[in-house]
Amino acid sequence: MDRDSHSEDTLSTMVLENIKNKLIHAFRTTGESREEPRGRDAGSTVSPLSVGRSYQANEELRRAQIDGAITWLRSELLEMRSQDLQLAQTLLGLNTEIQRLRRESYGGLEVEGDDQQ
């Protein structure tokens, strides 16, 4: 189960990184298309340096928002994994109890193949 958990962690990380890269690319493309017309409309009143700083600040804000969303997704995935483990433990406990009750209902007699399930 430990190896499965590790491979799930790796897969989750890969999926999240893929989502992060797509979001960064989408926001970067959107940001660039927004910045270009504003820079042209403003003409000489806005220096290229201030446009660059504004773009950089927006880019940092977008990255922070993306990182926040990814952190939230990770915490949700960890909570789901915890719930999965609790559910698996509950199911194993129920299975054990069902097997015990079956043995009791047969008056303590072992039924062939019952122990193998």
N, C-alpha and C positions, 0 to 999 in steps of 0.2 A: 504494500500500500504506500510505503514511503517513496518508492520509485515512481508510482503513478502520481503522487502528489507533486513530486519534483517536476515531472513532465507537464503536469497541468500548470504549474507555476511558470515554466518556460513558455508554454503555449500562450498563457494569459499575457505574459510580458511582451511576447512578439505581437500579439493582436493589439495590445494597447499602444505599443510603439508605432505600429502601422497606422492606427487611428490618429495618433499624435502627428505623425508626418503628413498625413492627408489634411488634417486641420491646419497645420502650419502652412502648408502649400496653398490651401484655399484662402486663408486669411491674408497671406502674402500677396497673392494674385489680386484679391479684392482691395487690399490696401494700396497696391501700386496703381490700380486703375482709378482709385479715388484721388490719389495724390497728384497724378499727372495733370488732370484738367485744372485743378485749383492753382497749381504752379503756373500754368500758362495764362489763366485768367488774371491773376494778380499782377502779372508783368514784372516791372522792376521794383514794385513796392515791397515784395517779399524776397528776402535774400535766399539764395540756394542753401545757405548754411542753416537758416531757421526751418526751411522745409525739410531738410535732412534730419534735423533734431526732432521735429514734430513726427516725422515718419518713424524715426528710431524709438521715440517714446511710445507711439502707437503700437509698434512691433513688440516692444517689451511688455506692454499691457496685454496684448493678444497672447503672447507666450505665457504670461502669468495666468491668464484665464484658462488657457489650454492645460497648463500644468495643474491648476486647481481642479479642472474637470477630470483629468486623469487620476489625480489623487483620490477624488470622490469615487471614481469607478473602481479603483483598486480596493478601497475600503468596502465597497458594496460586494465585490467579488470575494473578499476575505470573509465577510459576514455570511455570504451564501455558502462558502466552503465549510464554515463552522456549523451552519444549519444542516448541511449535507452529512457531516460527521455525526452530529447528534441524531439525525434521522436513522443513519445506518446503525448506530449503537442501539437505538430503540427497536429497530427491526430485528437485530440479532437477539436482543433480550426477549422480544415476543416469540421468536422462533424457539428459543431455549425453553420458554414457559409452555409453549404448545407441545413440544416434545415431552416435557415432564408430565403434562396433563394426559397426554396419550398413554404414557407408560402407566400412570395411575389408573386410568380407565380400563386398562387390561389387567388390573389387579396385580401389578408388579411383574407380569409376564413380559418378556422381551419378544417383540414381534420381529420376524426375520426382515432384515433390510431397514429397520426403523433407525438404527444407530448410524447408518451411512448417510442419512439425509441431512 
